[in-house]
Amino acid sequence: MPSKTAWLIAVLLSSGLGSLGGYLATSRTLEEPLQKLSLTTPVFVLDRARWVKAIPPDATPEVVTKAMDAWRQKADQLAGAGYLVLDSGMVVAAPEDVYVHSER
């Protein structure tokens, strides 16, 4: 009957080899999708019309200017983070999850 030390070595060796095999399989499987992902530019669509509709009709010019400045700051913030920012008035088709909605 094998000793406890032999069992411990066998368990540790098989655990290590199993983990290494899993890591190699996962990294090879994800290699191509990760390369494709690194070549694409993430896109966000800012809906300026919805942003403007969120402004109350009786808003002062200062409130309108502040809202539009906030819209521009959001666009600049996203662009600074590496995103391509589009206005919804120029988008032909896009999934809903790329739209940035007003925080109001």
VMD Tcl script that draws the C-alpha trace (Angstrom):
set ca {
  {0.00 0.00 0.00}
  {1.43 3.40 -0.98}
  {2.38 5.76 1.77}
  {0.61 9.03 2.55}
  {3.52 10.94 1.03}
  {3.15 9.10 -2.26}
  {-0.60 9.89 -2.34}
  {0.07 13.55 -1.56}
  {2.64 13.80 -4.35}
  {0.26 12.10 -6.79}
  {-2.61 14.44 -5.87}
  {-0.46 17.56 -6.10}
  {1.08 16.46 -9.39}
  {-2.26 15.61 -10.98}
  {-3.80 18.88 -9.72}
  {-0.94 20.90 -11.13}
  {-1.01 19.12 -14.50}
  {-4.80 19.45 -14.69}
  {-4.63 23.17 -13.97}
  {-1.89 23.66 -16.54}
  {-3.90 21.76 -19.15}
  {-7.00 23.81 -18.44}
  {-5.06 27.06 -18.71}
  {-3.48 26.05 -22.03}
  {-6.81 24.91 -23.47}
  {-8.55 28.11 -22.41}
  {-5.79 30.39 -23.70}
  {-5.72 28.64 -27.08}
  {-9.50 28.73 -27.37}
  {-9.67 32.46 -26.57}
  {-6.61 33.50 -28.58}
  {-8.42 34.29 -31.86}
  {-11.48 36.04 -30.34}
  {-9.22 38.21 -28.17}
  {-7.13 39.20 -31.20}
  {-10.28 40.18 -33.11}
  {-11.55 42.14 -30.12}
  {-8.33 44.12 -29.84}
  {-8.69 45.20 -33.49}
  {-12.18 46.67 -33.10}
  {-12.95 50.16 -31.85}
  {-15.69 50.27 -29.23}
  {-18.60 52.50 -30.23}
  {-21.13 54.47 -28.19}
  {-24.11 56.34 -29.57}
  {-25.19 59.50 -27.76}
  {-28.85 60.30 -28.33}
  {-28.83 64.10 -28.48}
  {-32.55 64.28 -29.31}
  {-33.48 62.31 -26.19}
  {-31.06 64.44 -24.16}
  {-32.79 67.62 -25.41}
  {-36.27 66.17 -24.77}
  {-35.25 65.64 -21.14}
  {-34.90 69.42 -20.74}
  {-38.08 70.97 -19.33}
  {-39.99 73.12 -21.86}
  {-39.84 76.16 -19.59}
  {-36.06 75.89 -19.09}
  {-33.98 79.02 -19.18}
  {-31.25 79.42 -21.82}
  {-28.69 78.79 -19.08}
  {-30.28 75.40 -18.29}
  {-30.28 74.46 -21.98}
  {-26.66 75.51 -22.33}
  {-25.75 73.53 -19.21}
  {-27.52 70.43 -20.56}
  {-25.76 70.66 -23.91}
  {-22.43 71.21 -22.16}
  {-23.12 68.05 -20.13}
  {-23.84 66.18 -23.38}
  {-20.55 67.39 -24.85}
  {-18.65 66.50 -21.66}
  {-20.09 62.96 -21.78}
  {-18.95 62.66 -25.41}
  {-15.49 63.94 -24.55}
  {-15.27 61.61 -21.55}
  {-16.12 58.58 -23.71}
  {-13.72 59.68 -26.46}
  {-10.98 60.14 -23.88}
  {-11.58 56.55 -22.74}
  {-10.98 55.32 -26.30}
  {-14.54 55.04 -27.61}
  {-15.83 56.21 -30.97}
  {-18.79 58.47 -30.15}
  {-21.61 58.95 -32.68}
  {-24.71 61.11 -32.58}
  {-27.90 59.08 -32.90}
  {-29.10 61.35 -35.71}
  {-26.43 59.84 -37.94}
  {-26.75 56.16 -36.97}
  {-28.51 53.87 -39.44}
  {-28.69 50.84 -37.13}
  {-27.20 49.94 -33.76}
  {-28.02 47.65 -30.85}
  {-29.72 49.31 -27.89}
  {-26.83 48.62 -25.50}
  {-24.45 51.00 -27.33}
  {-26.73 54.01 -26.68}
  {-25.86 56.34 -23.80}
  {-29.04 57.75 -22.33}
  {-29.58 60.91 -20.34}
  {-29.01 60.51 -16.60}
  {-32.11 62.53 -15.78}
}
mol new
graphics top color blue
foreach p $ca { graphics top sphere $p radius 0.5 }
foreach p [lrange $ca 0 end-1] q [lrange $ca 1 end] { graphics top cylinder $p $q radius 0.2 }
display resetview
